[in-house]
Amino acid sequence: MIANVLVGLLALLHVYILVLEMFMWDTPRGRKAFGLTPEFSAATKVLAANQGLYNGFLAAGLFWGLSLGAAGGPVKVFFALCVLVAGVYGAATASRKILFVQAVPATVTLAAIWAGL
């Protein structure tokens, strides 16, 4: 039960990131969330939308795993691992903040899944 709640929260986090990157990147709220200048956000809006789409796929996979019930364990693990890898890569290449926003929640979620919580 706890693991499923964490999977759902992780999925919702990625829906939120999708919204920020696809629809709010070039707005004051989006710029504040990512620490961007108006010029940079305008110049990278299309790239950010692409990133947002990928975050949507992560969320969709996590929701899919939840929808499968007990049989969804491997799907939830796979997509949570994808989130973890994306978070570690993002922290190494873009911003250390991503480690705490993406990788840590994915790690906690994976631990709960593997612990059978």
C-alpha positions as CSV (number, residue, x, y, z in Angstrom):
1,M,0.0,0.0,0.0
2,I,2.7,2.5,1.0
3,A,4.7,1.6,-2.2
4,N,1.7,2.2,-4.4
5,V,1.1,5.6,-2.8
6,L,4.8,6.5,-3.4
7,V,4.5,5.2,-7.0
8,G,1.5,7.4,-7.5
9,L,3.2,10.4,-6.0
10,L,6.2,9.9,-8.2
11,A,4.0,9.7,-11.2
12,L,2.2,12.9,-10.2
13,L,5.6,14.6,-9.7
14,H,6.4,13.8,-13.3
15,V,3.0,15.0,-14.5
16,Y,3.9,18.3,-12.7
17,I,7.3,18.4,-14.4
18,L,5.6,17.7,-17.8
19,V,3.3,20.7,-17.2
20,L,6.2,23.0,-16.2
21,E,8.4,22.0,-19.1
22,M,5.7,21.7,-21.8
23,F,3.4,24.5,-20.9
24,M,5.0,26.8,-18.4
25,W,8.7,26.9,-19.4
26,D,8.5,30.4,-20.8
27,T,6.3,31.9,-18.0
28,P,7.4,33.5,-14.7
29,R,6.5,30.4,-12.8
30,G,8.4,28.1,-15.1
31,R,11.4,30.4,-15.2
32,K,11.4,30.6,-11.4
33,A,11.2,26.8,-11.1
34,F,14.2,26.2,-13.3
35,G,16.1,29.4,-12.6
36,L,15.9,30.7,-16.2
37,T,16.2,34.1,-17.8
38,P,13.4,35.2,-20.1
39,E,15.8,35.1,-23.1
40,F,17.0,31.5,-22.3
41,S,13.5,30.2,-21.7
42,A,12.3,31.7,-25.0
43,A,15.2,30.2,-26.9
44,T,14.9,26.7,-25.4
45,K,11.1,26.4,-25.2
46,V,10.9,23.7,-27.9
47,L,13.7,21.6,-26.2
48,A,11.9,21.9,-22.9
49,A,8.7,20.7,-24.3
50,N,10.5,17.6,-25.6
51,Q,11.9,17.0,-22.1
52,G,8.4,17.4,-20.7
53,L,7.1,14.8,-23.1
54,Y,9.6,12.3,-21.8
55,N,8.6,13.1,-18.2
56,G,5.0,12.3,-19.3
57,F,6.1,8.9,-20.5
58,L,7.7,8.2,-17.1
59,A,4.4,9.2,-15.4
60,A,2.4,7.1,-17.8
61,G,4.5,4.0,-17.1
62,L,4.2,4.4,-13.4
63,F,0.4,4.8,-13.7
64,W,0.3,1.8,-16.0
65,G,2.2,-0.3,-13.4
66,L,-0.4,0.8,-10.7
67,S,-3.3,-0.1,-13.0
68,L,-2.0,-3.7,-13.3
69,G,-2.4,-4.3,-9.6
70,A,-0.2,-7.1,-8.2
71,A,1.0,-8.0,-11.7
72,G,2.4,-4.4,-12.1
73,G,5.4,-4.8,-9.8
74,P,8.0,-5.2,-12.6
75,V,6.5,-2.3,-14.5
76,K,6.6,-0.1,-11.5
77,V,10.2,-1.1,-10.8
78,F,11.3,-0.5,-14.4
79,F,9.8,3.0,-14.6
80,A,11.0,4.0,-11.1
81,L,14.5,2.9,-12.2
82,C,14.1,5.0,-15.3
83,V,13.3,8.0,-13.1
84,L,16.3,7.2,-10.9
85,V,18.6,7.1,-13.9
86,A,17.2,10.3,-15.4
87,G,17.6,12.0,-12.0
88,V,21.2,10.9,-11.6
89,Y,22.0,11.9,-15.2
90,G,20.3,15.2,-14.8
91,A,22.1,15.9,-11.6
92,A,25.4,15.1,-13.2
93,T,24.8,17.1,-16.4
94,A,22.4,19.9,-15.6
95,S,21.7,20.7,-11.9
96,R,22.4,18.9,-8.6
97,K,18.9,20.0,-7.5
98,I,17.6,17.2,-9.9
99,L,19.2,14.6,-7.6
100,F,16.8,15.7,-4.8
101,V,13.8,16.3,-6.9
102,Q,13.9,13.2,-9.0
103,A,16.5,10.6,-7.9
104,V,15.8,10.6,-4.1
105,P,12.0,10.2,-4.5
106,A,12.7,7.4,-7.0
107,T,15.1,5.7,-4.6
108,V,12.6,5.9,-1.7
109,T,9.9,4.5,-4.0
110,L,12.1,1.6,-5.2
111,A,13.0,0.8,-1.6
112,A,9.3,0.6,-0.6
113,I,8.5,-1.6,-3.6
114,W,11.4,-4.0,-2.9
115,A,10.5,-4.0,0.8
116,G,7.0,-5.0,-0.1
117,L,5.4,-2.1,1.8
